[in-house]
Amino acid sequence: MQKEFLFPHNLPLNDKDVPAMFEKVFEIASEPMIILDQVGKIVSVNPSFYETIGYNLESVLRKNISFLFSGFPDGNGINAYEKFLDELIRTGYWHNKIVGRKKSGGVVHFDARFLEIKDEREYGKYYVGVLSSISNFFHREGVEYNPLRDSLTSAYNVHAFSEFMERTLLRAKEGEADLSLLVLNVDRFSEFNEKYGLIEGDKVLCSVADVLRKNSSKIDYVARLKDDNFGLVISSKHSQPQLEKMINAIFVDLCEKDLFGDKIADLSFSIGVACHPNSGEDVSELIKSSVRAMKVAKNNGGNQVVYNKYL
C-alpha cells in the first residue's frame, strides 16, 4: 500500500525546489536526512548527513544515491540500488537496510526509510529519506555476527576497545598487566581509494587488521577505531625492548610487497605508541598521547613509528 503525505495548497517551495517546511527539520534532526526529486536525484541533505557521511549538498546535488549502496561486496550494491529506485518510484515507499560508503571510504550501515511526499495539486513530488544508524548487520563472509566486532575487518569496534582499555588499565594499576597503546593510520588512504577503488581499499583495511592480530598475543586487543584508524591494546607483560621489537615486526610486515603487491608503492603507515603510566595515567590521556604521536609521524611524512615518550 502506498504511503504519502499531502501538502496544503498554499505551501510554497523555496528556490531550490525543496519544500520549505522541511528546512527546520533538516537543521535540527540528529539523523541523516535526504530529499530526492521525482527521478531519484538529490535536491537536499541535512547537516547530520554531512557530519555522518562526509558529503555536503554541493558535492551530491542532482546526483543519485548509489553511493549509499556501495558498501555491499561483489558488486551487489548496483543491483540493490536499482531495486530500491524501482520500488520507491513505483510504490512511493521503501524500507530496508543499506550498506553505504562515507566520503572517507569507510563503510556505514543504516536502517533506511524513504517516503513519497507531494502536494494536493501534484505540484512537485519528492522522496524524503531518513537514515537510522544500526548495529552492523552485514558481516564478513565466514564471520559470525558479534556486536563488538567491526563487520569488515573482524577487529573489535570502538565500543569494545573502550571497555577493554578501562579493564586493562585497572589490571595495570594492580600490577597484573602492562598497558601500551598503538594507534595506526593508513597514510593518504582517501587517495588510495580514488586510485584503486573502494574494494581494494577494503582489502588493505582487512590486511592491516590481520597483521596486527598476527603480531600480538591472544590477550591483546586489535580494534578498528574509525575508517582507516586502528588501535592495538597491548596488555601482555612486556619490557620496552620487547614492545619495540613487536611494533617493529608489525611495521615490517605492513611494508611487505607480498601483502599488497605493486600497490605497496602507494601505501605507508603512521604509528603512534603510548605506554602507561609514563604517557598517561588514565584511558583518555593514553589515547590522546598515542594519537598525538601518530600525528607527529604523519606530519613528518608518514611511514614511521613515533613513541610518545620521545615527544
C-alpha positions as CSV (number, residue, x, y, z in Angstrom):
1,M,0.0,0.0,0.0
2,Q,1.4,3.4,-1.0
3,K,2.0,5.8,1.9
4,E,2.1,9.6,1.3
5,F,1.9,13.0,2.9
6,L,-0.2,15.8,1.4
7,F,1.0,19.3,1.4
8,P,-1.6,22.1,1.9
9,H,-2.5,24.2,-1.2
10,N,-0.6,27.3,-0.1
11,L,2.7,25.6,0.7
12,P,5.5,27.5,-1.1
13,L,8.6,25.9,-2.5
14,N,12.0,27.5,-2.0
15,D,14.3,28.5,-4.8
16,K,16.0,25.0,-4.8
17,D,12.7,23.2,-5.2
18,V,12.8,21.9,-1.7
19,P,9.6,22.1,0.4
20,A,10.2,25.0,2.8
21,M,8.6,23.2,5.7
22,F,11.5,20.7,5.9
23,E,14.2,23.3,6.4
24,K,13.7,23.5,10.2
25,V,13.6,19.7,10.4
26,F,16.8,19.4,8.5
27,E,18.6,21.8,10.7
28,I,17.8,20.1,14.0
29,A,17.4,16.4,13.1
30,S,20.1,14.2,14.6
31,E,19.8,11.5,12.0
32,P,20.9,11.9,8.4
33,M,18.1,13.0,6.1
34,I,17.9,13.3,2.4
35,I,15.4,14.6,-0.2
36,L,15.2,13.2,-3.7
37,D,13.3,14.6,-6.7
38,Q,10.8,12.6,-8.7
39,V,13.5,10.7,-10.6
40,G,15.7,9.9,-7.5
41,K,18.2,12.7,-7.8
42,I,19.4,14.5,-4.6
43,V,17.9,18.0,-4.0
44,S,18.8,18.4,-0.3
45,V,20.7,16.8,2.6
46,N,20.7,17.9,6.2
47,P,23.7,18.8,8.4
48,S,23.7,15.4,10.1
49,F,24.1,13.8,6.6
50,Y,27.3,15.8,6.1
51,E,28.5,15.1,9.6
52,T,27.9,11.3,9.4
53,I,28.7,10.5,5.8
54,G,31.0,13.4,4.8
55,Y,29.3,14.7,1.7
56,N,27.9,18.2,1.7
57,L,25.0,19.3,-0.6
58,E,27.2,20.9,-3.2
59,S,29.1,17.6,-3.8
60,V,26.0,15.5,-4.2
61,L,23.4,17.9,-5.6
62,R,21.4,16.4,-8.6
63,K,23.3,13.1,-8.2
64,N,21.8,9.7,-7.4
65,I,22.3,7.9,-4.1
66,S,24.0,4.8,-5.4
67,F,26.9,5.5,-3.1
68,L,24.6,4.7,-0.2
69,F,24.5,1.2,-1.6
70,S,28.2,0.8,-2.5
71,G,29.3,-0.9,0.7
72,F,27.8,-4.2,-0.4
73,P,30.5,-6.6,-1.7
74,D,30.9,-8.3,-5.0
75,G,29.0,-5.6,-6.9
76,N,25.7,-6.3,-5.2
77,G,25.3,-2.6,-4.4
78,I,24.3,-1.6,-8.0
79,N,21.6,-4.3,-8.1
80,A,20.3,-3.2,-4.7
81,Y,20.2,0.4,-5.7
82,E,18.3,-0.3,-8.9
83,K,15.7,-2.4,-7.0
84,F,15.4,0.4,-4.4
85,L,14.7,3.1,-7.0
86,D,12.2,1.0,-8.9
87,E,10.2,0.1,-5.8
88,L,10.3,3.7,-4.5
89,I,9.1,5.3,-7.7
90,R,6.5,2.5,-8.2
91,T,5.0,2.4,-4.7
92,G,6.1,5.7,-3.1
93,Y,7.6,3.9,-0.1
94,W,10.8,1.9,0.7
95,H,12.2,0.5,3.9
96,N,15.3,-1.7,4.2
97,K,18.8,-1.9,5.4
98,I,21.7,-0.5,3.4
99,V,25.5,-0.6,3.4
100,G,27.0,2.6,2.1
101,R,30.2,4.5,1.9
102,K,31.4,7.6,3.7
103,K,33.4,10.1,1.7
104,S,36.5,8.8,3.5
105,G,35.8,5.3,2.2
106,G,34.6,3.8,5.5
107,V,31.6,1.5,5.5
108,V,28.4,2.8,7.2
109,H,25.2,0.8,8.0
110,F,21.7,2.3,8.1
111,D,18.1,1.3,8.5
112,A,16.7,3.5,5.7
113,R,13.1,4.7,5.1
114,F,12.0,6.7,2.1
115,L,8.5,8.1,1.7
116,E,6.9,10.0,-1.2
117,I,5.7,13.5,-0.4
118,K,3.6,15.7,-2.7
119,D,1.1,18.5,-2.6
120,E,-2.6,18.2,-3.4
121,R,-2.1,19.8,-6.8
122,E,0.6,17.3,-7.8
123,Y,2.9,20.2,-8.0
124,G,6.3,18.7,-7.4
125,K,6.9,15.2,-6.0
126,Y,9.7,14.4,-3.6
127,Y,11.0,11.4,-1.7
128,V,12.2,12.1,1.9
129,G,14.7,9.6,3.4
130,V,15.7,9.1,7.0
131,L,18.8,7.0,7.7
132,S,19.0,5.5,11.2
133,S,22.3,4.1,12.3
134,I,22.2,0.4,13.2
135,S,24.5,-2.3,14.6
136,N,26.4,-3.9,11.8
137,F,24.0,-6.3,10.0
138,F,26.2,-7.3,7.1
139,H,29.2,-9.4,8.1
140,R,32.4,-10.5,6.5
141,E,31.8,-13.9,4.9
142,G,32.5,-16.7,7.3
143,V,32.5,-14.5,10.4
144,E,29.7,-14.9,12.9
145,Y,27.9,-11.7,13.9
146,N,29.3,-10.1,17.0
147,P,28.1,-6.7,18.2
148,L,31.6,-5.9,19.5
149,R,33.2,-6.6,16.1
150,D,33.8,-4.5,13.0
151,S,31.9,-6.2,10.2
152,L,34.6,-5.6,7.5
153,T,37.8,-6.4,9.3
154,S,36.6,-8.6,12.2
155,A,38.6,-6.4,14.5
156,Y,36.9,-5.2,17.7
157,N,34.9,-1.9,17.3
158,V,35.5,1.3,19.2
159,H,33.0,0.4,21.9
160,A,34.7,-2.9,22.7
161,F,38.1,-1.0,22.6
162,S,37.0,1.5,25.2
163,E,35.7,-1.2,27.6
164,F,38.9,-3.3,27.2
165,M,41.1,-0.2,27.8
166,E,39.3,0.5,31.0
167,R,39.6,-3.1,32.2
168,T,43.2,-3.4,31.3
169,L,44.0,-0.1,33.0
170,L,42.6,-1.4,36.3
171,R,44.7,-4.6,35.9
172,A,47.8,-2.5,35.1
173,K,47.3,-0.3,38.2
174,E,47.1,-3.5,40.3
175,G,50.3,-4.8,38.7
176,E,48.6,-7.7,36.9
177,A,49.2,-6.4,33.4
178,D,51.2,-3.9,31.3
179,L,49.4,-1.4,29.2
180,S,50.6,0.1,25.9
181,L,48.5,1.5,23.2
182,L,49.4,1.6,19.5
183,V,47.3,3.8,17.1
184,L,47.8,3.2,13.4
185,N,46.7,5.3,10.4
186,V,46.9,4.5,6.7
187,D,48.6,7.4,5.1
188,R,46.8,9.1,2.2
189,F,44.1,6.4,2.3
190,S,41.5,8.5,0.5
191,E,43.9,9.0,-2.4
192,F,44.5,5.2,-2.5
193,N,40.7,4.6,-2.7
194,E,40.4,7.1,-5.5
195,K,43.2,5.5,-7.5
196,Y,42.4,1.8,-6.9
197,G,38.7,1.8,-5.8
198,L,36.9,1.1,-2.6
199,I,37.1,-2.7,-2.9
200,E,40.9,-2.6,-2.9
201,G,40.8,-0.2,0.0
202,D,38.7,-2.7,2.0
203,K,41.4,-5.3,1.3
204,V,44.0,-3.0,2.7
205,L,42.0,-2.5,5.9
206,C,41.5,-6.2,6.3
207,S,45.2,-6.9,5.8
208,V,46.1,-4.3,8.4
209,A,43.9,-5.9,10.9
210,D,45.4,-9.3,10.1
211,V,48.9,-8.0,10.5
212,L,48.1,-6.5,13.9
213,R,46.5,-9.8,15.0
214,K,49.4,-11.9,13.8
215,N,52.0,-9.9,15.8
216,S,50.1,-9.6,19.0
217,S,49.3,-12.1,21.8
218,K,45.9,-13.7,22.4
219,I,45.2,-11.3,25.3
220,D,45.9,-8.2,23.3
221,Y,43.0,-6.3,21.5
222,V,43.0,-5.2,17.9
223,A,40.3,-2.6,17.1
224,R,39.2,-0.6,14.2
225,L,38.6,2.8,15.7
226,K,37.3,4.8,12.7
227,D,37.7,4.5,8.9
228,D,41.5,3.9,8.4
229,N,42.5,4.2,12.1
230,F,43.3,1.1,14.1
231,G,44.2,0.6,17.7
232,L,46.2,-2.2,19.4
233,V,45.8,-2.5,23.2
234,I,48.9,-4.4,24.4
235,S,48.2,-5.9,27.8
236,S,50.6,-8.8,27.8
237,K,53.6,-8.3,30.1
238,H,56.4,-6.7,28.1
239,S,59.6,-4.7,28.6
240,Q,60.3,-1.7,26.5
241,P,62.7,-3.6,24.2
242,Q,60.1,-6.4,23.7
243,L,57.5,-3.7,22.9
244,E,59.7,-2.1,20.3
245,K,60.5,-5.5,18.8
246,M,56.8,-6.3,18.4
247,I,56.0,-2.9,16.8
248,N,58.9,-3.2,14.5
249,A,57.6,-6.6,13.4
250,I,54.2,-5.0,12.7
251,F,55.8,-2.2,10.7
252,V,58.0,-4.6,8.6
253,D,55.0,-6.9,7.8
254,L,52.9,-3.9,6.7
255,C,55.7,-2.9,4.3
256,E,56.0,-6.4,2.7
257,K,55.4,-6.3,-1.1
258,D,53.8,-9.7,-0.9
259,L,50.9,-8.3,1.2
260,F,49.8,-5.6,-1.2
261,G,51.7,-6.3,-4.4
262,D,52.6,-3.4,-6.6
263,K,50.2,-1.2,-4.7
264,I,52.7,-1.1,-1.8
265,A,54.2,1.9,-3.6
266,D,51.1,3.9,-2.8
267,L,50.8,2.7,0.8
268,S,52.5,3.7,4.0
269,F,51.5,3.8,7.7
270,S,51.9,6.1,10.6
271,I,52.0,4.6,14.0
272,G,51.9,6.3,17.4
273,V,52.6,4.5,20.7
274,A,51.9,5.5,24.3
275,C,52.6,3.5,27.5
276,H,51.1,3.5,30.9
277,P,52.0,5.2,33.2
278,N,54.7,7.4,31.5
279,S,52.4,8.6,28.7
280,G,49.2,8.8,30.8
281,E,47.6,7.7,34.0
282,D,44.1,7.2,32.6
283,V,42.5,6.0,29.3
284,S,41.8,9.4,28.0
285,E,45.4,10.5,28.5
286,L,46.8,7.4,26.9
287,I,44.6,7.7,23.8
288,K,45.5,11.4,23.4
289,S,49.2,10.6,23.8
290,S,49.1,7.8,21.2
291,V,47.1,9.9,18.7
292,R,49.5,12.8,19.3
293,A,52.4,10.5,18.5
294,M,50.7,9.2,15.4
295,K,50.0,12.7,14.1
296,V,53.7,13.6,14.6
297,A,54.5,10.6,12.5
298,K,52.1,11.8,9.8
299,N,53.4,15.4,9.9
300,N,56.9,14.1,9.5
301,G,55.9,12.5,6.2
302,G,54.3,9.2,7.4
303,N,55.8,5.8,7.1
304,Q,57.2,5.7,10.6
305,V,56.7,4.9,14.2
306,V,56.7,7.6,16.9
307,Y,56.8,6.8,20.7
308,N,55.2,9.4,22.9
309,K,58.0,9.2,25.4
310,Y,60.2,10.9,22.8
311,L,57.9,13.9,22.3
